[in-house]
Amino acid sequence: MLTTHGVQQQQQQQPAQLVYVLRGHSAQIHALLFTRGNERLVTADADGWVVVWNVATRRPVSVWKAHEGAVMNVAEWGGRLLTHGRDNKILVWKLGSVQDETGMDIALPVEENAGHRRSPWLLSSLDVNALNFCGFAMCVEQRARIMDEQEEREETLLVAVPSVLNSDSVDIMRLPTKERVHAAIGTTVAKTGMAMDLAILYSEDALVLVAAYESGHAAVYRLNEGGSWNTTYLQNPHSQPVLSLSISPFPDTAPYFFTSSADAVIAKHPLHLSTSTAPSPAKVVNTKHSGQQSISVRSDGKIFATAGWDTRIRVYSAKTMKELAVLKWHREGCYAVAFGEVLSQEGNGEDGVMVTAEERRRERVKTVHWVAGGAKDGKVSLWEIY
């Protein structure tokens, strides 16, 4: 089931173990997301279906068809779930609590005769470009504090998507106002082709956009005080289109990001923010496994994983980029991988406080080091990893 190579001493506690296989989708899995302290897993497929699973019970708690077309990305924003589909829409759903799940249908997509499923409350819809299968990226906007409490603004979200007019460049929108705040971000130095994956974040108090392209290029753009964008990094370590990128969870103290491609290369790039000549990638590894569709860094920054067309989920050291484990279960290509958040044990049951079996199970689910992989056959494997 599993082989491991070069596991560092502090990570040798136990090899990864297959915990469960979720069988509910009839189309290939395109997006995975652990939410609410690992208590829920969101899975989305090529037919537009979204399933929210209770990780403790391995049962669905919400099932609906979010898009008329493949779901390309899902994300969480303060009790809301965002989905991006090939129908050129980003939808914002209210689904952040057990109360929101009340009354939701739980008949899975594989149950073809179940009929219509009730959708969560739709809060907002944003028309965007989805022609090149590039999912959106998002971050909460950092805005100047308003001293007058009567003028206090609600939290806003910045959403990066390929430009409607030119999918080689990127636009940044604001939710919930739906206004375009930055347009046509890109480079003229190289022919990059279409944007394939994006990330947006704040680092060193600056807004930063990371983009990966059809040409194999990876680029970093920084918003300067004058409102224009500087290209601070542009390199091309890949010979094929980049399929996925993932940012370090600590961009100020560990400034880097990874890219994977249709070729066999995984590259670690500096999150370079100066305006001097951009350096080369920090490290480029030929894995000899082409088609690593999805890449994800764990929340503690110690490891990352890829989902490959060869049916394998591979785990690597973020520091050395050495392969640590190969998770073997799927028989068809893997297209999505996601980590659960690394959380500490809260210690329920101490000081004579009695807890129920359900509470113990929920606490156990929160603190497991989860990794999930989704495949072409619609199955999702759940693993417990060091």
Disulfide bonds with the S-S distance in Angstrom:
none
